[in-house]
Amino acid sequence: MGAVATQSLVLVDYGPLGLQLMRQGLSAREALDSLLRADPQRDGRQVAMVDAKGNVAAWTGPKCIPDAGDIQGAGFSCQANLMASPTVWPAMKKAYESAQGDLAARMLAALDAAEAEGGDIRGRQSVAILVVKGNASDKPWNDTVVNLRVEDHPEPLVEMRRLLQLQRAYRVEDEGDTHTSAGRTAEAAAAYAEAMKLAPDVVELQFWSAVTMYSSKQEAQAREVFRRVFAREPRWVPLPRRLAKVGLFPADEKAIADVESLAPKGAGGRR
């Protein structure tokens, strides 16, 4: 299939119709040209398409508000309108091609570069990143890798970077949950530890790491983490007892009491 992005005087139809045409076998160029021919308002549109083979096609109509333009690379396109400078989209291309990391990180690098060149003449407002797997499965709900939006924010790129890091941490934590459910305690402990490193301020990630460490006979390390968690958020104190009822924590009253004793005075444990 492929990907479509449209902006300026937006006609949303370019998205689903462009994908449909590429699904039927048209290249990005053929699909875009077909839709442009049928659009009497095409001079105000800005559209880019990438097909499944990596072919790229883009259109910036002559009535897009300047500064406006687009530039392409291997399997990607950068486009912008209402920019403060015509150097924005070339800077995006350069940053994307030189950036390290996954696709979301490279896209964010391109947006950082755009902002450094002056960005949108109207100022900062919002950002969205959508990444899906290259090969669709029969479980489409598992095919979206990143789908994040920041709306009406004074520092949208800063907030997007925070959300991306948080999502990565929770993705690793989910892997830990999968290992825990399968009884792979060592693998779970490693995943939870990595999640904690990615988002050290998120108490929940620390809690699950402590649970796994305690269940893996690493009681001393686990007790230190539990102590920090309970000091910051006493709401977690009752959870080990509940986890024990469903086999996710040792069903041992002595162990449960040991963990509950780490709570600040007055926090309580039995709920």
C-alpha positions in Angstrom: 0.0 0.0 0.0 1.9 3.1 1.2 1.5 6.4 3.0 -0.2 9.7 2.3 0.2 13.2 3.9 -1.9 16.2 2.9 -2.1 19.7 4.2 -2.5 23.4 3.2 -6.1 23.7 1.9 -6.8 20.1 2.9 -9.0 17.7 1.1 -8.9 14.6 3.3 -10.1 12.4 0.4 -6.4 12.3 -0.9 -5.6 10.0 2.0 -8.1 7.1 1.7 -8.3 7.4 -2.1 -4.6 7.6 -2.5 -4.1 4.5 -0.4 -6.8 2.7 -2.3 -5.2 3.5 -5.7 -1.8 2.3 -4.5 -3.4 -0.9 -3.0 -4.8 -1.5 -6.5 -1.2 -1.4 -8.0 -0.7 2.3 -9.0 2.6 3.9 -8.1 2.7 6.9 -5.8 3.2 9.1 -8.9 0.3 7.6 -10.8 -2.0 7.7 -7.8 -1.2 11.3 -7.0 -1.6 12.5 -10.6 -4.9 10.7 -10.9 -6.3 12.5 -7.9 -4.9 15.9 -8.9 -6.5 15.7 -12.3 -9.9 15.2 -10.7 -9.4 18.1 -8.2 -10.4 21.6 -9.5 -8.9 23.1 -6.3 -5.5 21.3 -6.7 -3.6 24.6 -6.8 -4.2 25.1 -3.1 -3.3 21.5 -2.1 -0.1 20.1 -0.7 0.1 16.3 -0.9 2.9 13.7 -0.7 2.6 9.9 -1.3 5.0 7.0 -0.8 4.1 3.6 -2.2 5.1 0.2 -0.9 8.1 0.1 -3.2 9.5 3.4 -1.8 8.5 5.5 -4.8 7.8 9.1 -3.8 5.5 11.7 -5.4 4.6 15.2 -4.0 2.7 18.2 -5.1 2.8 21.8 -3.7 0.2 23.8 -5.5 1.1 27.3 -6.7 -1.5 28.8 -4.4 -0.1 27.3 -1.2 0.8 30.1 1.1 4.5 30.9 0.9 7.0 30.0 2.0 5.9 26.6 0.7 7.7 23.7 -0.9 8.6 20.0 -0.8 11.7 17.9 -1.1 12.2 14.1 -1.4 14.7 11.5 -0.5 14.9 7.7 -0.5 11.4 6.5 0.6 10.4 9.8 2.2 9.1 13.3 1.5 9.3 16.6 3.5 6.7 19.3 2.8 5.8 22.5 4.4 3.7 25.6 3.8 3.2 28.9 5.7 6.8 28.6 6.8 9.0 31.5 8.1 11.8 30.5 5.6 12.3 28.5 2.4 15.2 26.7 4.1 12.8 24.7 6.3 12.1 21.7 4.2 15.7 21.2 3.0 16.8 21.3 6.6 14.2 18.7 7.4 15.6 16.4 4.7 19.2 16.8 5.9 18.2 16.1 9.5 16.2 13.1 8.7 18.9 11.5 6.6 21.6 12.1 9.2 19.6 11.2 12.3 20.1 8.0 14.3 17.4 5.9 16.0 14.0 4.5 15.0 11.7 6.1 12.5 9.9 8.2 15.1 13.2 9.6 16.4 14.3 10.5 12.9 11.0 12.2 12.2 11.3 14.2 15.4 14.8 15.2 14.4 13.4 16.6 11.1 10.8 18.6 13.0 13.5 19.9 15.3 15.4 21.1 12.2 12.4 22.8 10.8 11.8 24.7 14.0 15.5 25.7 14.1 15.0 27.3 10.6 12.1 29.4 11.9 9.3 26.8 11.5 5.7 27.9 11.0 5.3 31.6 10.6 2.3 31.3 13.0 4.5 29.9 15.7 4.5 26.6 17.6 1.1 24.8 18.2 0.9 21.1 17.6 2.7 17.9 16.4 1.6 14.4 15.5 3.6 11.3 14.7 2.1 8.1 13.2 4.2 5.0 12.5 2.9 1.6 11.4 4.7 -1.6 10.6 5.9 -2.1 7.1 4.1 -5.4 6.7 0.4 -5.5 7.7 -0.7 -8.5 9.7 -4.1 -10.1 10.3 -4.2 -8.2 13.6 -4.3 -4.5 12.6 -4.5 -3.4 16.2 -0.9 -4.7 16.6 0.4 -2.9 13.5 0.6 0.6 14.9 4.0 1.4 16.4 3.5 5.0 17.3 0.3 7.1 17.2 0.9 10.3 19.3 -0.5 13.8 19.1 0.3 17.0 21.0 -2.4 19.7 20.6 -2.2 23.4 21.4 1.0 23.2 23.4 3.6 26.0 23.9 6.4 23.5 23.4 4.9 20.7 21.2 8.3 19.1 20.2 9.5 19.0 23.8 6.3 17.3 24.9 6.3 14.9 21.9 9.9 13.8 22.8 8.7 13.1 26.4 5.7 11.1 25.2 7.9 9.1 22.8 10.3 8.2 25.6 7.4 7.3 27.8 5.8 5.1 25.2 9.1 3.3 24.6 9.4 2.6 28.3 5.9 1.2 28.5 6.4 -0.9 25.5 9.4 -2.5 27.2 7.3 -2.9 30.4 4.7 -4.7 28.3 7.4 -7.1 27.2 8.1 -7.7 30.9 4.5 -8.4 31.6 4.5 -11.0 28.8 7.6 -12.7 30.3 6.0 -12.6 33.8 2.8 -14.2 32.5 4.9 -17.0 31.0 7.0 -17.5 34.1 10.2 -16.1 32.6 11.3 -14.2 35.6 14.8 -13.4 34.5 13.7 -12.0 31.2 10.9 -10.0 32.9 13.4 -8.5 35.4 15.7 -7.4 32.6 12.7 -5.8 30.7 11.5 -4.0 33.8 15.0 -2.7 34.6 15.3 -1.3 31.1 11.9 0.3 31.4 13.0 2.0 34.6 16.0 3.4 32.9 13.9 4.8 30.0 11.5 6.5 32.4 13.1 6.8 35.8 10.4 9.1 37.2 7.5 6.8 36.5 6.6 5.1 39.7 4.6 2.3 38.1 7.6 1.0 36.2 9.6 0.9 39.4 6.9 -1.0 41.2 6.7 -3.8 38.6 10.4 -4.1 38.5 10.4 -4.5 42.3 7.6 -7.2 42.1 9.6 -9.2 39.6 12.9 -8.9 41.5 11.2 -10.0 44.8 9.6 -13.0 43.0 13.0 -13.8 41.5 14.6 -14.1 44.9 16.3 -10.7 44.6 14.6 -9.5 47.8 17.3 -7.1 48.9 17.2 -5.1 45.7 13.5 -5.3 45.5 13.0 -4.0 49.0 15.0 -0.8 48.2 12.8 -0.2 45.1 9.6 -0.9 47.1 10.7 1.5 49.8 11.2 4.3 47.2 7.9 3.6 45.5 5.8 3.5 48.7 7.5 6.7 49.9 6.5 8.5 46.7 3.1 7.0 46.2 1.6 5.0 49.1 -1.3 3.9 46.9 0.9 1.0 45.7 1.2 -0.6 49.2 -1.9 -2.8 49.0 -1.1 -4.2 45.5 1.4 -7.0 46.4 -1.3 -8.7 48.5 -3.7 -8.5 45.6 -1.1 -9.8 43.2 -0.5 -12.8 45.4 -4.1 -13.8 45.1 -3.6 -14.2 41.3 -0.2 -15.8 41.3 1.8 -12.7 40.4 3.6 -12.4 43.8 4.6 -15.0 46.4 1.5 -16.3 48.2 3.4 -16.1 51.4 2.1 -14.0 54.3 5.6 -13.4 55.6 6.8 -12.1 52.2 3.7 -9.9 51.8 4.1 -8.5 55.3 7.8 -7.9 54.7 6.9 -5.7 51.7 4.1 -3.9 53.4 6.4 -3.1 56.3 8.4 -0.9 53.9 5.6 1.6 53.6 5.8 4.9 55.4 4.0 4.9 58.8 0.3 5.2 58.4 0.2 4.2 54.7 -1.4 0.8 55.6 -1.4 -2.4 53.6 -4.5 -4.5 54.0 -7.2 -3.5 51.5 
